[in-house]
Amino acid sequence: MFSERLQLVISPEQRRRLEEEARQRDASVASVIREAIDAHLGTVDRAARMRAVEEIAAMQGGPFLTPEELNEAVAAEREQQFDLPPAS
């Protein structure tokens, strides 16, 4: 499953924190590091993201808003939700 090896240098404090987290989870330090990478960088690969972009670009019809219209709708919703005066 895992085939790539990575070597990194960390501080003694980082190592201590990693080992403590692994102990609390009853897991390996390596699995804690892999989970942290996925949490920070996400787990979807580039090919999957590109397919999603292509699918979105191919969509037709529907109530799509321009970025400006979307910003205006969000601002109006905020004003209503928080009873703010309209933006000028």
trRosetta pair geometry for C-beta under 8 A, 3 or more apart (Angstrom, degrees):
i j d omega theta_ij theta_ji phi_ij phi_ji
2 34 7.9 -86 -102 -95 135 145
10 14 4.0 -109 172 87 116 134
10 15 5.6 142 97 -53 117 80
10 18 7.5 46 120 -12 165 138
11 14 4.6 100 53 4 79 101
11 15 7.1 -141 95 -3 44 85
12 15 5.6 -54 -149 37 34 114
12 16 6.3 37 152 -22 66 104
13 16 5.6 -50 -147 34 33 113
13 17 6.4 30 155 -16 64 105
14 17 5.8 -56 -148 38 31 109
14 18 6.2 32 154 -19 66 107
15 18 5.7 -55 -147 37 30 111
15 19 6.2 27 157 -17 66 108
16 19 5.9 -58 -147 39 28 108
16 20 6.3 28 155 -19 64 108
17 20 5.7 -54 -145 37 31 111
17 21 6.3 31 156 -18 65 106
18 21 5.8 -56 -148 37 29 109
18 22 6.2 29 154 -18 65 108
18 29 5.0 60 147 -144 112 102
18 32 5.7 158 -158 92 81 140
18 33 6.9 13 -140 -61 128 90
19 22 5.6 -54 -146 38 31 113
19 23 6.3 35 154 -22 64 105
19 29 6.0 -27 -86 -86 58 116
20 23 5.7 -52 -148 34 31 113
20 24 6.4 30 154 -18 64 105
21 24 5.8 -54 -148 36 31 111
21 25 6.3 15 157 -5 65 111
21 32 5.1 115 106 -139 117 147
22 25 6.0 -66 -145 47 29 101
22 27 5.1 -112 -148 80 70 73
22 28 5.9 -31 -150 158 127 14
22 29 4.7 -66 -54 -74 153 55
22 31 7.4 117 -121 57 98 90
22 32 4.9 -103 -74 -25 84 135
23 26 7.4 21 -174 -75 31 41
25 31 7.9 -136 108 96 138 117
25 32 6.8 151 36 -83 145 102
27 31 4.6 -101 170 74 117 131
27 32 6.0 134 99 -51 122 85
28 31 4.7 98 58 4 85 98
28 32 7.2 -144 97 -4 49 83
29 32 5.6 -54 -153 35 37 113
29 33 6.4 37 150 -19 68 105
30 33 5.7 -55 -150 36 32 112
30 34 6.4 32 153 -19 66 104
31 34 5.5 -49 -144 37 36 112
31 35 6.3 37 155 -19 66 104
32 35 5.9 -55 -149 37 29 111
32 36 6.4 31 152 -21 63 107
33 36 5.6 -55 -148 35 31 112
33 37 6.5 34 153 -21 65 103
34 37 5.7 -53 -150 33 33 112
34 38 6.4 29 154 -15 66 106
35 38 5.8 -55 -147 40 32 109
35 39 6.1 33 154 -21 66 108
36 39 5.7 -53 -143 37 30 112
36 40 6.2 21 159 -12 64 111
37 40 6.1 -64 -146 42 26 103
37 41 5.7 -18 172 20 67 117
38 41 6.7 -71 -121 57 21 82
38 42 6.9 -34 -169 147 56 9
38 43 4.9 20 -151 -72 104 96
44 48 4.8 -115 -172 84 94 129
44 49 5.7 110 129 -56 118 89
45 48 5.2 95 59 9 73 102
45 49 7.3 -138 102 -4 38 90
46 49 5.6 -57 -149 38 35 111
46 50 6.2 34 155 -20 69 106
47 50 5.7 -54 -147 36 30 111
47 51 6.5 34 153 -21 64 103
48 51 5.7 -50 -150 33 33 113
48 52 6.6 34 151 -19 63 104
49 52 5.6 -55 -153 35 34 113
49 53 6.5 36 150 -20 66 103
50 53 5.6 -49 -148 34 35 113
50 54 6.4 36 152 -18 65 104
51 54 5.7 -56 -150 37 32 112
51 55 6.3 33 152 -19 66 106
52 55 5.7 -53 -147 36 32 112
52 56 6.4 32 155 -18 65 105
53 56 5.8 -55 -148 37 30 110
53 57 6.2 31 153 -19 65 108
54 57 5.7 -54 -145 38 30 112
54 58 6.3 27 156 -19 64 109
55 58 5.8 -59 -147 37 30 110
55 59 7.1 50 150 -43 60 90
56 59 5.8 -33 -162 -3 38 117
59 62 6.6 -24 159 19 115 139
59 64 7.8 132 110 -65 121 134
65 69 3.9 -133 -168 94 100 117
65 70 4.5 135 107 -60 127 80
65 73 6.6 -55 -141 -5 168 138
66 69 4.7 94 48 8 77 102
66 70 6.9 -140 91 -6 39 88
67 70 5.6 -56 -146 37 31 114
67 71 6.4 34 155 -20 65 104
68 71 5.8 -53 -150 35 31 111
68 72 6.5 30 152 -18 64 106
69 72 5.6 -54 -149 37 33 113
69 73 6.3 34 153 -21 66 105
70 73 5.7 -53 -147 35 31 112
70 74 6.4 31 154 -18 64 105
71 74 5.8 -54 -147 37 31 110
71 75 6.3 31 154 -19 65 107
72 75 5.7 -55 -146 37 30 112
72 76 6.3 31 155 -19 65 107
73 76 5.8 -54 -146 37 30 111
73 77 6.4 31 154 -19 64 106
74 77 5.7 -55 -149 36 31 112
74 78 6.4 33 153 -20 65 105
75 78 5.7 -54 -150 35 31 113
75 79 6.4 34 153 -21 65 105
75 87 5.3 -54 179 6 134 139
76 79 5.7 -51 -148 34 32 113
76 80 6.4 28 154 -15 65 106
76 86 7.9 2 -109 -125 70 88
77 80 5.8 -58 -149 39 31 109
77 81 6.0 28 155 -19 67 111
78 81 5.7 -57 -140 39 29 109
78 82 5.9 -10 172 15 67 112
78 84 6.6 -9 128 27 84 133
79 82 6.9 -74 -136 55 18 83
79 83 7.6 34 169 -139 53 7
79 84 4.5 -102 -129 65 63 92
79 85 7.2 -73 -144 94 111 15
79 86 5.8 35 -141 -97 160 50
79 87 7.0 -125 -67 -19 126 82
80 83 7.5 17 -169 -75 24 44
